[in-house]
Amino acid sequence: MFPSLAPIRALAVAVQQLYGTSVLHLQTVWVAAPQMPGGVGNVEVFALIGAAESRRCFAWPTNAGEAVVMLASSGINTAEDAVHAFYSEQTTTSPKVDLAA
């Protein structure tokens, strides 16, 4: 049995709304991080088509029904980097998008 694609689609829509660009899902990465709800989770990697800010982003849902979206940058190259950067005190103001919208 295949896993549901609904969470990936919801995250893709959230990224599209946030950056106003088309996205392409590249991969799902399983990340173990004590800061994440449950200590582990899937992080979705998307290509941002035509976006000026970055070529890739990393997104994952929170327990509160929001999507966390982190742009790839010189300090954020992997899904693990994105999770650790988000949960550090310096970047907790990163965009969150309501997945129910």
Buried (B, 14 or more C-beta within 10 A) or exposed (E): EEEEEEBBEBBBBBBBEBBEBBBEBEEBBEBEBEEBEEEEBBBBBBBBEEBEEBEBBBBBBBEEEBBBBBBBBEEBEBBBBBBBBBBEEEBEEBBBBEBEE
